[in-house]
Amino acid sequence: MQLRNLIICLLALAIAVAMLIAAGSQLDYINEKRGEMKLISNTALENAPPSLAFATIAMGAFRGLVVDILWMRADKLKMEGQFFDAKQLAEWITTLQPRFAEVWDFHAWNMAYNISVAMPAEQPQERWRWVKNGYELLRDKGIPMNPKSILLYRSIAWIFQHKMGNIMDDAHKYYKLQLASMMEPLIGNTDNDFFDALAKSPTNIKQVINDPNIAPFIKKLKSSDVLFDDNDKLVQNYLALRQNPNKFAPNVFRVIDEFRGTEALRQFDTFAKAYELRNTWKMDPALMHKINNMHGPVDYDDPNQHLPLDWRHPDSHAIYWAVKGLEVAGQDTFTIAETNVDRIVIHSLQNLFRNGKIFIYSIPAPKEQLDIQPGDIPNDSPTTLKTVYLRKDLKMFDPYNNAVLAVLEKYKRIRGEKGAYKTWVTGHKNMLKNATVDFYLAGLLPKSKQTYAQLKELYPEPDWNLPLAIFVRNRIKDKLGSLGIHDAQQIIQSLLQEAYFRYAMRDDNECFGREQMAKEVYENYAAEFSDEERVRLPELKFLRFLALIDFLNTPYYPVNLRQSLIARIKIERPDLAEKFKQYEEKMIKEMEKAQQ
């Protein structure tokens, strides 16, 4: 019996040794695959106290305990308002556990929201630095380490939509201007063909260098300045030509002029922009092109054709990261995280409808620049600043409408999830009501009728069984409520001032819409108080005149923008232009004084 037990033990030991040897032989292969799949991180802790560095090494596989302690400490510091200390702990946690998605979210939020607002509003560049650090952390490190975490896609999209696209931060105009200035050289005023070319452009610099059509241009570019010798910095330096021309030798611009208009320069320019989008912004031009075709503004000449989104706008970036998150990490079942990402897509499209048009304007700057607002940044010329205006873009209604209908269908299919569905329905119904009025006031009556018909079909109510004109008039009454004479006159003049702004910017549809709304307000008020002399408004033409004078005199609008309005009036209304000659002379003096 003892011999039998001994044989069994020896046999079991031999099998165990054989299995250990077999497992050990697979270790190199497993480690190689873990490396390929980025399941390991050997990044050393930097600036960590010796006790933490020792603990992480000594505890080995139990480093999760260290992470738990650090996480609780970081959360406590954040609650106490010690954001910089919390930032340092978050950096250590991301190094120890790079696949802990929540800490990347915590770290990015802390920088973009908590630390940024700890900077004075009078230093918007400092606030912007921390907002930028927040989204770059997610874009460059967090998401690559956790590509299947929809939480991180939601987080970066939220920074673009809420922190940069909203108006809650005193420096929001500065954020918008910074983003626009970075995207303008890459995208600018482009069409779908350009995005198609971006998507098809090579992804590797070697492919371009070895392309026989482009090689002669690159060869001459390299010979014109030593800065172009390094292939790794070739694209970066090429794109810097327009931004920082004094950095380069004059021969560089001779080469550019020599190849201007050639296919070689066009192809390299397209490649350089696509390369920058892919490698710096971590944005896929093919996905951008797809999003343009899905969510871009509709072309009035061809309703089935979508124009490109304005990628200078923060909400366009929010849509990109939200859509990418849904494609990469979306699930068939309901999750709160995915619902929040769907909300970002819908709300960003809604924001683009309400404020999708960006107008960046140069304004005269005082010599000492004492009156610079947090949203203004220096322009290329030392005597001017740039400021930004956001206005409604009616072409974004159809993309919003199509997207929300798709989301409604999605959440209708998900069993047990009625709360989110009801929220979408309420939002869509309100949007249809508002859009019906907006299209009507803009003079787009067929579109207004179509939207009103959709409202009545999807959400039938007795209040909708009215003629379109009466429905619009009632909506305006509901919005305005009970107005006194001073409130009514102020609203009318504000609408007319906005109309003149649009007229100066040659946004004629919106100009017409604001004039129509001012007229509706005037007529509604006049009808209600027609018998009361003491609260009767002046004639509408007189209010138009007052609003125009106010527009020409207000310092809120740049002097050269007000001059643009007068220039257009001179051409189209010469009789009216003569009356404003004195205001033109006044604005010229105002501009000269500002530049002294």
C-alpha positions in Angstrom: 0.0 0.0 0.0 2.8 2.4 0.9 4.6 1.6 -2.4 1.4 2.3 -4.3 0.9 5.7 -2.6 4.5 6.6 -3.3 4.1 5.8 -7.0 1.0 7.9 -7.1 2.7 10.9 -5.4 5.7 10.6 -7.7 3.5 10.4 -10.8 1.5 13.5 -9.6 4.7 15.3 -9.0 6.0 14.4 -12.4 2.8 15.6 -14.1 2.9 18.9 -12.1 6.6 19.5 -13.1 5.7 18.7 -16.7 2.8 21.2 -16.6 4.9 23.9 -15.0 7.5 23.4 -17.8 4.8 23.5 -20.4 3.3 26.7 -18.9 6.7 28.3 -18.6 7.5 27.6 -22.2 4.4 29.7 -23.1 5.4 32.6 -20.9 7.4 34.5 -23.6 4.5 34.1 -26.1 2.0 35.3 -23.5 4.1 38.3 -22.6 4.6 39.1 -26.3 0.9 39.0 -26.9 0.2 41.1 -23.8 2.6 43.7 -25.1 0.9 43.7 -28.6 -2.5 44.1 -27.0 -1.1 46.8 -24.7 -2.1 44.9 -21.5 1.1 45.8 -19.7 2.6 49.1 -18.6 6.2 49.4 -17.5 6.2 53.1 -17.1 8.1 54.2 -14.0 6.7 56.5 -11.5 8.1 60.0 -11.7 8.5 62.4 -8.7 7.0 59.8 -6.4 8.1 59.7 -2.8 10.4 56.8 -1.9 7.8 55.1 0.2 5.4 54.9 -2.7 8.0 53.7 -5.1 9.1 51.0 -2.7 5.5 49.9 -2.0 4.7 49.4 -5.6 7.8 47.3 -6.2 7.6 45.3 -2.9 3.9 44.6 -3.3 4.2 43.5 -6.9 0.9 42.0 -7.9 -0.8 43.6 -4.9 -0.2 47.1 -6.3 -4.0 47.4 -6.5 -4.0 47.9 -2.8 -1.7 50.9 -3.2 -4.0 52.2 -6.0 -7.0 52.0 -3.7 -5.3 54.0 -1.0 -4.1 56.6 -3.5 -7.6 56.8 -5.0 -9.3 57.4 -1.7 -6.7 60.1 -0.9 -7.1 61.8 -4.2 -10.9 61.9 -3.9 -10.5 63.4 -0.4 -8.1 66.1 -1.6 -10.5 67.0 -4.4 -13.4 67.4 -1.9 -11.2 69.6 0.2 -10.3 71.8 -2.8 -6.7 70.8 -3.0 -6.8 70.2 -6.8 -3.1 70.3 -7.5 -2.3 67.6 -4.9 -5.2 65.5 -6.3 -3.7 65.9 -9.7 -0.3 64.5 -8.7 -2.0 61.5 -7.0 -4.1 60.9 -10.1 -0.9 60.9 -12.3 0.6 58.1 -10.1 -2.6 56.1 -10.2 -2.8 56.3 -14.0 0.8 55.0 -14.1 0.1 52.2 -11.7 -3.2 51.2 -13.2 -3.5 52.6 -16.7 -6.6 50.5 -17.4 -8.5 52.1 -14.5 -10.8 54.3 -16.7 -12.4 56.1 -13.8 -9.1 57.7 -12.7 -8.4 59.1 -16.3 -11.9 60.6 -16.1 -11.2 62.0 -12.6 -7.8 63.4 -13.7 -9.1 65.1 -16.9 -12.1 66.6 -15.1 -9.9 67.9 -12.3 -7.7 69.8 -14.8 -10.4 71.0 -17.2 -12.9 72.1 -14.6 -11.4 72.4 -11.1 -7.8 73.7 -11.8 -8.8 75.8 -14.8 -11.3 77.9 -12.8 -8.8 78.3 -10.0 -6.9 80.5 -12.5 -8.0 84.2 -12.7 -10.5 85.0 -15.4 -8.2 87.9 -16.4 -5.7 85.2 -17.5 -7.7 83.2 -20.0 -4.5 81.7 -21.5 -3.8 80.0 -18.1 -7.4 78.6 -17.9 -7.1 77.4 -21.5 -3.8 75.6 -20.7 -5.6 73.4 -18.1 -8.7 72.8 -20.3 -6.4 71.7 -23.1 -4.4 69.5 -20.7 -7.7 67.8 -19.7 -8.9 66.8 -23.2 -5.4 66.0 -24.4 -4.9 63.6 -21.5 -8.0 61.7 -22.5 -7.2 61.9 -26.2 -3.5 61.0 -26.1 -3.3 58.6 -23.1 -6.6 57.6 -21.5 -8.5 56.5 -24.6 -5.5 54.7 -26.2 -5.1 52.7 -22.9 -8.8 52.1 -22.6 -10.2 52.0 -26.2 -13.3 50.2 -25.1 -14.3 52.5 -22.2 -17.3 54.5 -23.4 -16.9 56.6 -20.2 -13.7 58.2 -21.6 -15.3 59.1 -24.9 -18.2 60.7 -23.0 -15.7 62.6 -20.9 -13.7 64.2 -23.8 -16.9 64.9 -25.7 -18.3 66.7 -22.6 -15.2 68.9 -22.3 -15.7 70.1 -25.9 -19.5 70.5 -25.6 -19.9 71.9 -22.1 -16.6 73.5 -21.1 -15.7 75.0 -24.4 -19.0 75.2 -26.3 -21.1 76.5 -23.5 -21.0 80.0 -21.9 -20.6 79.0 -18.3 -16.9 79.8 -18.1 -15.9 83.5 -18.2 -13.2 82.6 -20.7 -15.4 80.5 -23.0 -14.8 82.9 -25.9 -11.1 82.5 -25.6 -11.5 78.7 -25.7 -13.6 78.9 -28.9 -11.1 81.3 -30.5 -8.2 79.0 -29.6 -9.8 75.9 -31.0 -10.9 77.8 -34.2 -7.4 79.2 -34.7 -5.9 75.7 -34.5 -8.4 74.0 -36.8 -8.6 76.8 -39.4 -5.3 76.0 -41.1 -6.2 72.3 -41.3 -9.9 72.5 -42.3 -10.8 76.0 -43.1 -13.7 76.6 -45.6 -13.7 73.2 -47.3 -16.1 70.9 -49.1 -16.9 67.2 -49.1 -14.3 66.5 -51.9 -11.6 67.8 -49.6 -12.6 65.5 -46.8 -12.8 62.6 -49.2 -9.2 63.5 -50.3 -8.1 63.7 -46.6 -9.6 60.2 -45.9 -7.8 58.7 -48.9 -4.4 60.3 -48.2 -1.4 58.2 -47.2 -1.0 57.5 -43.5 2.8 57.1 -43.6 5.4 59.8 -44.3 7.6 57.3 -46.2 4.8 56.6 -48.7 4.7 60.3 -49.6 8.5 60.8 -49.7 8.7 57.8 -52.1 5.8 59.0 -54.3 7.3 59.9 -57.7 4.7 62.7 -58.1 5.6 64.4 -54.8 9.2 63.5 -54.4 10.6 66.5 -56.5 8.7 69.0 -54.3 10.0 67.3 -51.1 13.5 67.2 -52.4 13.5 70.9 -53.2 11.9 71.7 -49.9 14.6 69.9 -48.0 17.3 71.6 -49.9 15.8 75.1 -49.1 16.2 74.9 -45.3 17.8 72.5 -42.9 14.7 72.5 -40.8 13.1 70.2 -43.3 15.9 67.6 -43.1 14.2 65.6 -40.3 11.4 63.5 -41.8 9.7 63.3 -38.3 9.3 67.1 -38.3 8.7 67.6 -42.0 4.9 68.0 -41.7 5.1 70.1 -38.5 7.5 72.6 -40.1 5.5 72.7 -43.4 2.3 73.5 -41.5 4.2 76.2 -39.5 5.0 78.1 -42.7 1.9 80.2 -42.6 1.8 80.6 -38.8 5.5 81.5 -38.3 7.1 82.5 -41.6 10.0 84.3 -40.1 11.3 81.0 -38.7 12.2 79.8 -42.2 14.7 80.8 -44.9 13.5 82.9 -47.9 14.3 80.0 -50.2 11.5 77.9 -48.7 8.9 80.4 -50.0 10.5 80.4 -53.4 10.0 76.6 -53.6 6.4 77.0 -52.5 5.8 79.6 -55.2 7.5 77.4 -57.8 5.1 74.5 -57.1 2.0 76.6 -56.4 -0.9 75.2 -58.4 0.8 71.9 -59.1 -0.6 68.5 -58.2 2.5 67.7 -56.2 1.9 70.6 -53.8 -1.8 69.9 -53.6 -1.2 66.3 -52.7 1.4 67.0 -50.1 -0.7 69.8 -48.6 -3.6 67.4 -48.2 -1.4 64.7 -46.8 0.1 67.1 -44.3 -3.3 68.2 -43.0 -4.5 64.6 -42.8 -1.3 63.6 -41.0 -1.7 66.3 -38.4 -5.3 65.3 -37.8 -4.4 61.7 -37.4 -1.3 62.1 -35.3 -1.8 65.2 -33.2 -5.6 65.5 -33.0 -6.1 61.7 -33.0 -9.0 62.2 -35.4 -9.6 59.9 -38.4 -10.4 61.9 -41.5 -12.5 59.0 -42.8 -14.7 59.2 -39.7 -14.9 63.0 -40.0 -16.1 62.5 -43.6 -18.6 60.0 -42.5 -19.9 62.3 -39.7 -20.2 65.1 -42.3 -22.4 63.0 -44.4 -24.4 61.9 -41.4 -24.7 65.0 -39.4 -23.5 67.9 -41.5 -25.8 70.8 -42.4 -28.2 70.2 -45.3 -27.7 71.9 -48.6 -30.8 74.0 -49.4 -30.3 73.4 -53.1 -30.2 69.6 -52.5 -31.8 68.4 -49.3 -30.2 65.0 -49.7 -26.7 66.5 -49.7 -24.9 67.3 -46.4 -22.3 70.0 -46.3 -19.3 69.5 -44.0 -19.6 70.5 -40.3 -17.7 73.5 -39.1 -14.8 71.8 -37.4 -13.8 75.0 -35.7 -16.8 74.6 -33.5 -16.4 72.7 -30.2 -19.7 70.9 -30.7 -18.4 69.3 -33.9 -15.6 67.8 -31.9 -18.0 66.7 -29.2 -20.0 64.8 -31.9 -16.8 63.2 -33.3 -15.8 61.7 -30.0 -19.3 60.7 -29.0 -19.9 58.9 -32.4 -16.5 57.2 -32.2 -17.3 56.0 -28.6 -20.6 54.6 -29.8 -18.9 52.8 -32.7 -16.0 51.4 -30.7 -17.6 50.8 -27.3 -21.4 50.8 -27.8 -23.5 48.0 -26.6 -26.8 46.5 -27.6 -28.2 46.6 -24.1 -29.0 49.8 -22.1 -26.2 51.4 -20.1 -26.3 54.9 -18.5 -22.9 55.7 -20.0 -24.1 55.0 -23.5 -27.3 57.0 -23.0 -25.1 59.9 -21.9 -23.1 59.6 -25.1 -26.2 59.6 -27.2 -27.3 62.7 -25.3 -24.1 64.4 -26.2 -24.6 63.8 -30.0 -28.2 65.1 -29.8 -27.5 68.1 -27.7 -24.5 69.0 -29.8 -26.6 68.9 -32.9 -29.1 71.0 -31.1 -26.4 73.5 -30.1 -25.2 73.7 -33.7 -28.8 74.6 -34.7 -29.0 77.3 -32.1 -25.4 78.6 -32.3 -23.7 76.8 -35.1 -22.5 79.7 -37.2 -19.1 81.1 -36.0 -18.2 84.7 -36.9 -14.6 85.7 -35.9 -14.0 89.4 -36.3 -11.0 91.6 -35.8 -11.6 94.6 -33.6 -9.4 97.7 -32.9 -7.3 97.3 -29.7 -6.4 100.2 -27.4 -2.7 100.8 -27.3 -2.3 99.5 -23.8 -5.0 96.9 -24.3 -6.6 97.8 -21.0 -10.1 96.9 -22.1 -9.5 93.3 -23.3 -12.3 91.0 -22.3 -11.5 87.4 -21.2 -12.8 86.1 -24.5 -10.6 88.3 -26.8 -7.2 87.2 -28.0 -4.5 89.2 -29.9 -4.7 89.1 -33.6 -1.7 88.9 -36.0 -1.6 92.7 -36.0 -0.7 94.3 -32.6 -3.4 97.0 -33.1 -6.3 94.5 -33.3 -7.9 91.7 -31.4 -10.2 88.9 -32.4 -13.6 88.3 -31.0 -16.2 85.6 -31.7 -19.9 85.7 -32.3 -22.2 82.6 -32.5 -25.5 82.6 -34.3 -28.3 80.2 -35.3 -27.7 77.8 -38.2 -31.1 76.6 -39.6 -29.4 74.1 -41.9 -28.6 72.0 -38.8 -32.3 71.2 -38.1 -32.5 68.2 -40.4 -29.3 66.5 -39.0 -30.7 67.0 -35.5 -34.2 65.7 -36.5 -32.8 62.6 -38.2 -30.5 61.8 -35.3 -33.1 62.1 -32.7 -35.6 60.0 -34.6 -32.9 57.3 -34.8 -32.3 57.5 -31.1 -36.0 57.4 -30.3 -36.2 54.1 -32.4 -33.2 52.8 -30.5 -34.6 53.4 -27.0 -38.0 52.3 -28.0 -36.6 48.8 -28.7 -34.8 48.6 -25.4 -37.1 46.8 -22.9 -37.5 48.3 -19.5 -35.9 51.7 -20.4 -38.7 54.2 -20.6 -37.2 57.1 -18.8 -34.6 58.0 -21.4 -37.2 57.5 -24.2 -39.7 59.9 -22.6 -36.8 62.5 -22.2 -36.0 62.2 -25.9 -39.7 62.6 -26.8 -40.1 65.8 -24.7 -37.0 67.4 -26.1 -37.9 66.5 -29.7 -41.4 67.9 -29.3 -40.1 71.2 -28.0 -37.5 71.4 -30.8 -40.2 70.9 -33.4 -42.3 73.7 -31.9 -39.4 76.1 -31.8 -38.1 75.1 -35.3 -41.5 75.7 -36.8 -41.4 79.3 -35.5 -37.8 79.8 -36.6 -38.4 78.7 -40.1 -41.5 80.8 -40.4 -39.8 83.9 -39.2 -36.9 83.3 -41.5 -39.3 83.2 -44.5 -38.8 79.5 -45.1 -42.5 78.8 -45.2 -42.4 75.3 -46.9 -39.9 74.1 -44.3 -42.0 75.6 -41.5 -45.1 73.8 -42.8 -43.2 70.6 -43.1 -41.9 70.8 -39.5 -45.4 71.8 -38.2 -46.9 68.8 -40.1 -44.3 66.5 -38.4 -45.2 67.9 -35.0 -48.9 67.2 -35.5 -48.2 63.7 -36.8 -45.8 62.5 -34.1 -47.3 64.3 -31.1 -50.9 65.2 -31.8 -52.5 67.7 -29.5 -55.6 70.0 -29.8 -53.3 73.0 -29.7 -51.7 71.9 -33.0 -55.0 72.1 -34.9 -54.5 75.7 -35.9 -53.4 77.4 -39.1 -49.6 77.8 -39.2 -49.7 81.6 -38.9 -51.9 81.5 -35.8 -49.7 78.8 -34.2 -46.6 80.9 -34.7 -48.3 84.0 -33.3 -49.5 82.0 -30.2 -46.0 80.6 -29.7 -44.5 84.2 -29.8 -47.2 85.3 -27.3 -46.3 82.4 -25.0 -42.6 83.2 -25.2 -43.1 86.9 -24.5 -45.8 86.6 -21.9 -47.3 89.8 -20.5 -45.2 92.7 -21.7 -45.1 96.3 -20.6 -44.4 99.0 -23.1 -40.7 99.3 -22.1 -40.2 95.5 -22.3 -41.9 95.3 -25.7 -39.9 98.2 -27.1 -36.6 96.7 -25.8 -37.3 93.3 -27.3 -38.3 94.8 -30.7 -35.1 96.9 -30.8 -32.9 94.0 -29.7 -34.4 91.8 -32.5 -33.8 94.6 -35.0 -30.2 95.1 -33.9 -29.6 91.4 -34.4 -31.2 91.7 -37.8 -28.7 94.5 -38.7 -25.8 92.4 -37.4 -26.9 89.6 -39.8 -27.3 92.1 -42.6 -23.8 93.3 -42.1 -22.5 89.7 -42.2 -24.6 89.0 -45.3 -26.7 86.4 -43.5 -29.9 87.5 -45.2 -32.2 84.6 -44.2 -31.6 85.2 -40.5 -31.8 89.0 -41.0 -35.2 88.5 -42.5 -36.2 86.2 -39.6 -35.3 88.7 -36.9 -37.2 91.5 -38.7 -40.2 89.3 -39.0 -40.1 88.4 -35.4 -39.8 92.1 -34.4 -42.8 92.8 -36.6 -44.8 90.0 -35.0 -44.0 91.2 -31.5 -45.0 94.8 -32.5 -48.3 93.7 -34.1 -49.2 91.5 -31.1 -48.5 94.2 -28.6 -50.3 96.8 -30.7 -53.4 94.7 -31.1 -53.6 94.0 -27.4 -53.2 97.7 -26.3 -54.7 99.5 -29.4 -57.2 101.4 -27.2 -54.7 102.7 -24.6 -52.8 105.8 -25.7 -50.5 105.8 -22.7 -48.9 102.5 -23.5 -49.0 102.8 -27.3 -45.7 102.1 -29.1 -44.1 104.5 -31.6 -44.4 103.5 -35.3 -42.4 100.5 -36.3 -40.4 102.5 -38.9 -39.3 104.8 -36.1 -38.3 101.9 -33.9 -36.3 100.5 -36.9 -34.5 103.8 -37.1 -33.7 103.9 -33.3 -32.4 100.3 -33.5 -30.1 101.1 -36.4 -28.8 104.2 -34.6 -28.2 102.0 -31.5 -26.4 99.4 -33.5 -24.1 102.0 -35.1 -23.3 103.6 -31.7 -22.8 100.4 -29.6 -19.2 99.5 -28.8 -20.1 95.9 -28.5 -19.9 95.5 -32.3 -16.5 96.2 -34.0 -16.2 99.5 -35.7 -15.3 97.9 -39.1 -18.4 95.6 -38.8 -20.6 98.7 -38.4 -18.8 100.3 -41.3 -19.7 97.1 -43.4 -23.3 97.7 -42.6 -23.1 101.3 -43.8 -21.2 100.2 -46.9 -24.0 97.8 -47.8 -26.7 100.4 -47.1 -24.9 102.8 -49.4 -25.1 100.3 -52.3 -28.7 99.0 -51.6 -30.3 102.0 -49.9 -28.5 105.2 -51.0 -31.3 107.4 -49.8 -30.9 106.0 -46.3 -27.1 106.2 -46.4 -27.1 110.0 -46.6 -28.9 110.1 -43.2 -26.1 108.1 -41.5 -23.1 110.1 -42.9 -22.5 111.7 -39.5 -22.4 108.3 -37.8 -19.8 107.1 -40.4 -17.6 110.1 -39.7 -18.0 109.4 -35.9 -16.9 105.8 -36.3 -13.8 106.7 -38.3 -12.8 109.0 -35.5 -13.5 106.3 -33.0 -11.3 103.8 -34.9 -8.4 106.4 -35.2 -8.7 107.1 -31.4 -8.6 103.4 -30.5 -5.4 102.9 -32.5 -3.5 105.8 -31.0 
